[in-house]
């Protein structure tokens, strides 16, 4: 099958379009937003927030990212098997001998949060006769992973003493960086600074050079340059969405993902007819309906039933009835000549109309991160553009 025919086959039912030019644009904008000394880590965990980790990693590195962040060892292995050579930080915790062996074999870089982890890594690496770059995580207020910031100097000294471990960075994670109120974020920054000061004081006797420091996620990177340090870890902004509305003036981002489906049947119903499971919607008048081939098994939340719109021929069209596993229904009474096979945009832009993951998140009372990560793999990811080579990446 010819490549173009194969791409068309992927679009027979429903699919996710990935705009690689928009992705490269976002990375370049972020790269220019940072100082030359600050590295950019593209966070590609959760299959790059549903965008396709391998493709995103490749384009992000070409556009100016110099590090990649994942949550799990298999995510890192997937990138290595694809031939990606950039340093990969595992943001999650690894605790077993088998995990250490896999990390060492695939040249990944782990996060250390506790002395117990450090001992497991050192002992296992000793049996392999290998050394490994490790990253020390401090808990400055997220109350998730990380050693308490008050014990930072002690923990760093322990890791430094253990054989086969080389500290590549010290970092923490911010809990409220997307809030307009910076109080908690500044408290975490102050704790991070105090911990680093203690480590630097200790380093005068140990001879350790303070390693790379990083603290900022997307929101912090966009809101406060003083939080950039030696690297920022950017997830959501890479994919063209803003962590909070007040951060939109900071930088020009373009959404990377669009979600589309085809009309599979069009029919007329009379007033009083119920639509879909449970008849949550009953027609108040004669209507024209369209079925489209996408549902909650593809990642469209069922709780959006009767609460969402899609774009058809550039105009908003209401979804009606319960969203089902593989299909949903639309009220297309305003488009009497609609034909099967026409393309509907669930997320994305048509003409002057646009529906974003933020819109779905607001309706559901959740966050856009969850929406992006929810699209299942039975929806093919289709690249619809290529990065613009006329834009040169800024080295980090």
For each residue, the residues with C-beta under 8 A, 3 or more apart:
1: 5 6 9
2: 5 6
3: 6 7
4: 7 8
5: 1 2 8 9
6: 1 2 3 9 10
7: 3 4 10 11 382
8: 4 5 11 12
9: 1 5 6 12
10: 6 7 15 380 382
11: 7 8 15 260 262 343 380 382
12: 8 9 262
13: 261 262 293 294
14: 259 260 261 262 292 293 294 298 379
15: 10 11 259 260 261 379 380 381 382
16: 50 51 257 258 259 260 375 379 380 381 382
17: 257 258 259 260 348 381 382 383 384
18: 23 51 52 55 56 256 257 381 382 383 384
19: 22 23 254 255 256 257 258 384 385
20: 23 24 55 59 256 383 384 385 386 387
21: 24 25 385 386 387 388
22: 19 25 26 240 254 255 256 385
23: 18 19 20 26 27 51 56 59 60 63 238 239 240 256 387
24: 20 21 27 28 59 60 62 63 387 388 391
25: 21 22 28 29 254 388 391
26: 22 23 29 30 237 238 239 240 253 254 256
27: 23 24 30 31 40 42 59 60 63 64 65 238 393
28: 24 25 31 32 63 64 391 393 394
29: 25 26 32 33 251 252 253
30: 26 27 33 34 40 64 221 232 234 237 238 251
31: 27 28 34 40 63 64 65 393 394 396
32: 28 29 394
33: 29 30 221 222 250 251
34: 30 31 38 40 221 228 232 396
35: 38 225 228
36: 394 395 396
37: 230
38: 34 35 228 229 230 231 232 396
39: 66 67 212 230 231 232 396
40: 27 30 31 34 64 65 66 67 231 232 234 396
41: 65 66 67 68 69 89 214 231 232 233 234
42: 27 56 57 60 61 65 67 68 69 234 235 238
43: 68 69 70 91 233 234 235 238
44: 47 48 49 53 56 57 60 68 69 70 75 79
45: 48 49 53 69 70 71 72 75 91 235
46: 49 50 71 373
47: 44 50 51 52 53 75 373 377
48: 44 45 51 52 53 55 56 57 239
49: 44 45 46 235 236 239 369 372 373
50: 16 46 47 257 299 372 373 374 375
51: 16 18 23 47 48 55 56 239 256 257 372 381
52: 18 47 48 55 56 381
53: 44 45 47 48 56 57 70 75 78 79
54: 57 58 78 79 82 84
55: 18 20 48 51 52 58 59 381 383
56: 18 23 42 44 48 51 52 53 59 60 238
57: 42 44 48 53 54 60 61 68 79 82 84 86
58: 54 55 61 62 82 84
59: 20 23 24 27 55 56 62 63 387
60: 23 24 27 42 44 56 57 63 64 65 68 238
61: 42 57 58 65 66 68 84 86
62: 24 58 59 387 393
63: 23 24 27 28 31 59 60 387 391 393
64: 27 28 30 31 40 60 393 394 395 396
65: 27 31 40 41 42 60 61 68 86 238 396
66: 39 40 41 61 86 87 395 396
67: 39 40 41 42 86 87 88 89 231
68: 41 42 43 44 57 60 61 65 79 84 86 87 88 89
69: 41 42 43 44 45 88 89 91 233 235
70: 43 44 45 53 75 76 79 88 89 90 91
71: 45 46 75 90 91 92
72: 45 75 76 90 92
73: 76 77 90 94 99 102 103 106 108
74: 77 78
75: 44 45 47 53 70 71 72 78 79 90
76: 70 72 73 79 80 88 90 103 106 108
77: 73 74 80 81 102 106 108
78: 53 54 74 75 81 82
79: 44 53 54 57 68 70 75 76 82 84 88
80: 76 77 83 84 88 106 107 108
81: 77 78
82: 54 57 58 78 79
83: 80
84: 54 57 58 61 68 79 80 88
85:
86: 57 61 65 66 67 68
87: 66 67 68 109 133
88: 67 68 69 70 76 79 80 84 107 108 109
89: 41 67 68 69 70 108 109 111 135 169
90: 70 71 72 73 75 76 94 103 108 109 110 111
91: 43 45 69 70 71 111 233
92: 71 72 111 145
93: 111 113 117 145
94: 73 90 99 100 103 110 111 117
95: 99 116 117 120
96: 99 100 120
97: 100 101 120 124
98: 101 102
99: 73 94 95 96 102 103
100: 94 96 97 103 104 110 120 121 124 125
101: 97 98 104 105 124 128
102: 73 77 98 99 105 106 108
103: 73 76 90 94 99 100 106 108 109 110 132
104: 100 101 107 124 125 128 130 132
105: 101 102
106: 73 76 77 80 102 103
107: 80 88 104
108: 73 76 77 80 88 89 90 102 103
109: 87 88 89 90 103 132 133 134 135 168
110: 90 94 100 103 121 132 134 135
111: 89 90 91 92 93 94 134 135 136 137 145
112: 117 118 121 134 135 136 137 159 165
113: 93 117 137 139 145 146 147
114: 117 118 147
115: 118 119 147 155 158
116: 95 119 120
117: 93 94 95 112 113 114 120 121
118: 112 114 115 121 122 134 155 158 159 162 165
119: 115 116 122 123 162
120: 95 96 97 100 116 117 123 124
121: 100 110 112 117 118 124 125 132 134 162 164 165
122: 118 119 125 126 162 163 164 165
123: 119 120 126 127
124: 97 100 101 104 120 121 127 128
125: 100 104 121 122 128 129 130 131 132 163 164 165
126: 122 123 129 163 164
127: 123 124
128: 101 104 124 125
129: 125 126
130: 104 125 164
131: 125 164 165 166
132: 103 104 109 110 121 125 164 165 166
133: 87 109 166 167 168
134: 109 110 111 112 118 121 159 165 166 167 168
135: 89 109 110 111 112 167 168 169 170 171
136: 111 112 147 152 155 156 159 167 169 170 171
137: 111 112 113 145 146 147 170 171 172 173
138: 146 147 148 149 152 170 171 172 192 195
139: 113 142 143 144 145 146 147 148 149 172
140: 146 149 172 188 189 191 192 195
141: 174 175 184 187 188 191
142: 139 145 146 172 173 174 175 188
143: 139 175
144: 139 173
145: 92 93 111 113 137 139 142 173
146: 113 137 138 139 140 142 149 172 173
147: 113 114 115 136 137 138 139 151 152 155
148: 138 139 151 152
149: 138 139 140 146 152 172 191 192 194 195
150: 195
151: 147 148 154 155
152: 136 138 147 148 149 155 156 170 195 196 198 199
153: 156 157 195 198 199 201 202
154: 151 157 158
155: 115 118 136 147 151 152 158 159
156: 136 152 153 159 160 167 170 199 202 208
157: 153 154 160 161 202 206
158: 115 118 154 155 161 162
159: 112 118 134 136 155 156 162 165 167
160: 156 157 165 167 206 208
161: 157 158
162: 118 119 121 122 158 159 165
163: 122 125 126
164: 121 122 125 126 130 131 132
165: 112 118 121 122 125 131 132 134 159 160 162
166: 131 132 133 134
167: 133 134 135 136 156 159 160 170 208 211
168: 109 133 134 135 211 212
169: 89 135 136 211 212 213 214 230 231
170: 135 136 137 138 152 156 167 195 196 199 210 211 212 213
171: 135 136 137 138 213 214 215 233
172: 137 138 139 140 142 146 149 188 191 192 215
173: 137 142 144 145 146 215 217
174: 141 142 177 185 188 215 216 217 219 220 227
175: 141 142 143 184 185 188
176: 179 181 184 185
177: 174 185 216 217 218 219 220 223 243
178: 219 243 244 247
179: 176 182 184 185 244
180: 244 246
181: 176 184
182: 179 185 186 223 224
183: 186 187
184: 141 175 176 179 181 187 188
185: 174 175 176 177 179 182 188 189 220 223 224 227
186: 182 183 189 190
187: 141 183 184 190 191
188: 140 141 142 172 174 175 184 185 191 192 215
189: 140 185 186 192 193 215 226 227
190: 186 187 193 194
191: 140 141 149 172 187 188 194 195
192: 138 140 149 172 188 189 195 196 215
193: 189 190 196 197
194: 149 190 191 197 198
195: 138 140 149 150 152 153 170 191 192 198 199
196: 152 170 192 193 199 200 210 213
197: 193 194 200 201
198: 152 153 194 195 201 202
199: 152 153 156 170 195 196 202 203 210
200: 196 197 203 204 210
201: 153 197 198 204
202: 153 156 157 198 199 205 206 208
203: 199 200 206 207 208 209 210
204: 200 201
205: 202
206: 157 160 202 203
207: 203
208: 156 160 167 202 203
209: 203
210: 170 196 199 200 203 213
211: 167 168 169 170
212: 39 168 169 170 229 230 231
213: 169 170 171 196 210 229 230 231
214: 41 169 171 229 230 231 232 233
215: 171 172 173 174 188 189 192 220 227 229
216: 174 177 220 221 224 227 228 229 232 233
217: 173 174 177 220 221 232 233 234 235 243
218: 177 221 222 234 235 236 237 238 243
219: 174 177 178 222 223 243 244 247
220: 174 177 185 215 216 217 223 224 227 232
221: 30 33 34 216 217 218 227 228 232 234 237
222: 33 218 219 237 242 243 247 250 251
223: 177 182 185 219 220 227 247 250
224: 182 185 216 220 227
225: 35 228
226: 189
227: 174 185 189 215 216 220 221 223 224 232
228: 34 35 38 216 221 225 232
229: 38 212 213 214 215 216 232
230: 37 38 39 169 212 213 214
231: 38 39 40 41 67 169 212 213 214
232: 30 34 38 39 40 41 214 216 217 220 221 227 228 229
233: 41 43 69 91 171 214 216 217
234: 30 40 41 42 43 217 218 221 237 238
235: 42 43 45 49 69 217 218 238 239 369
236: 49 218 239 241 242 243 368 369
237: 26 30 218 221 222 234 240 241 242 243 251 253
238: 23 26 27 30 42 43 56 60 65 218 234 235 256
239: 23 26 48 49 51 235 236 255 256 257 372
240: 22 23 26 237 253 254 255 256 257
241: 236 237 253 255 356 357 358 368 372
242: 222 236 237 245 247 248 253
243: 177 178 217 218 219 222 236 237 247
244: 178 179 180 219 247
245: 242 248
246: 180 249
247: 178 219 222 223 242 243 244 250 251
248: 242 245
249: 246
250: 33 222 223 247
251: 29 30 33 222 237 247
252: 29
253: 26 29 237 240 241 242
254: 19 22 25 26 240
255: 19 22 239 240 241 258 348 349 356 357
256: 18 19 20 22 23 26 51 238 239 240
257: 16 17 18 19 50 51 239 240 347 348 357 372 375
258: 16 17 19 255 345 347 348 349 384
259: 14 15 16 17 294 345 346 347 348 375 379
260: 11 14 15 16 17 343 344 345 346 348
261: 13 14 15 292 293 294 343 344 346
262: 11 12 13 14 292 293 340 341 342 343 344
263: 266 290 291 292 338 339 340 341 342 343 344
264: 291 292 293 327 340
265: 290 291 340
266: 263 288 289 290 291 332 338 339 340
267: 288 289
268: 286 287 288 289
269: 273 275 283 286 287 288 289
270: 273 283 286
271: 283 284 285 286 287
272: 282 283
273: 269 270 282 283 287
274: 279 281 282 283 321
275: 269 279 280 281 282 283 289 320 321 329
276: 279 280 281 305 320 321 322 323 324 328 329
277: 280 321 322 324
278: 322
279: 274 275 276 282 321
280: 275 276 277 305 306 321 322
281: 274 275 276 306 320 321 322 329
282: 272 273 274 275 279
283: 269 270 271 272 273 274 275 286 287
284: 271
285: 271
286: 268 269 270 271 283
287: 268 269 271 273 283 331 333
288: 266 267 268 269 331 332 333 335 336 338
289: 266 267 268 269 275 320 329 330 331 332
290: 263 265 266 329 330 332 338 344
291: 263 264 265 266 327 328 329 330
292: 14 261 262 263 264 310 327 328 329 330 344
293: 13 14 261 262 264 326 327
294: 13 14 259 261 298 300 326 327 328 346 379
295: 298 300 323 324 325 326 327 328
296: 299 300 301 302 323 324 325
297: 325 326 376 378
298: 14 294 295 326 375 376 378 379
299: 50 296 374 375 376 379
300: 294 295 296 304 323 328 346
301: 296 304 323 360 364 371 374
302: 296 305 322 323
303: 307 364
304: 300 301 307 308 319 323 360 363 364
305: 276 280 302 308 319 321 322 323 328
306: 280 281 319 320 321 322
307: 303 304 319 363
308: 304 305 318 319 346 360 363
309: 316 317 318 319 355
310: 292 316 317 319 330 344 345 346 355
311: 314 315 316 317 344 345 346 348 349 350 353 354 355
312: 315 317 330 332 335 338 342 344 345
313: 335 342 350
314: 311 350 351 352 353
315: 311 312 334 335 353
316: 309 310 311 353 355
317: 309 310 311 312 330 331 332 334 335 344
318: 308 309 330 331
319: 304 305 306 307 308 309 310 323 328 329 330 331
320: 275 276 281 289 306 329 330 331
321: 274 275 276 277 279 280 281 305 306 328 329
322: 276 277 278 280 281 302 305 306
323: 276 295 296 300 301 302 304 305 319 328
324: 276 277 295 296 327 328
325: 295 296 297
326: 293 294 295 297 298
327: 264 291 292 293 294 295 324
328: 276 291 292 294 295 300 305 319 321 323 324
329: 275 276 281 289 290 291 292 319 320 321
330: 289 290 291 292 310 312 317 318 319 320 344
331: 287 288 289 317 318 319 320 334
332: 266 288 289 290 312 317 335 338
333: 287 288 336
334: 315 317 331
335: 288 312 313 315 317 332 338
336: 288 333
337:
338: 263 266 288 290 312 332 335 342
339: 263 266 342
340: 262 263 264 265 266
341: 262 263
342: 262 263 312 313 338 339
343: 11 260 261 262 263
344: 260 261 262 263 290 292 310 311 312 317 330
345: 258 259 260 310 311 312 348 349 350 355
346: 259 260 261 294 300 308 310 311 355
347: 257 258 259 355 356 357 360
348: 17 255 257 258 259 260 311 345 354 355
349: 255 258 311 345 353 354
350: 311 313 314 345 353 354
351: 314
352: 314
353: 311 314 315 316 349 350
354: 311 348 349 350
355: 309 310 311 316 345 346 347 348 359 360
356: 241 255 347 359 360 368
357: 241 255 257 347 360 361 368 371 372
358: 241 361 362 368
359: 355 356 362 363
360: 301 304 308 347 355 356 357 363 364 368 371
361: 357 358 364 365 366 367 368 370 371
362: 358 359 365
363: 304 307 308 359 360
364: 301 303 304 360 361 371
365: 361 362
366: 361 370 371
367: 361 370 371
368: 236 241 356 357 358 360 361 371 372
369: 49 235 236 372 373
370: 361 366 367 373 374
371: 301 357 360 361 364 366 367 368 374
372: 49 50 51 239 241 257 357 368 369 375
373: 46 47 49 50 369 370
374: 50 299 301 370 371
375: 16 50 257 259 298 299 372 379
376: 297 298 299 379
377: 47
378: 297 298
379: 14 15 16 259 294 298 299 375 376
380: 10 11 15 16
381: 15 16 17 18 51 52 55
382: 7 10 11 15 16 17 18
383: 17 18 20 55 386
384: 17 18 19 20 258
385: 19 20 21 22
386: 20 21 383
387: 20 21 23 24 59 62 63 391
388: 21 24 25 391
389:
390:
391: 24 25 28 63 387 388
392:
393: 27 28 31 62 63 64
394: 28 31 32 36 64
395: 36 64 66
396: 31 34 36 38 39 40 64 65 66
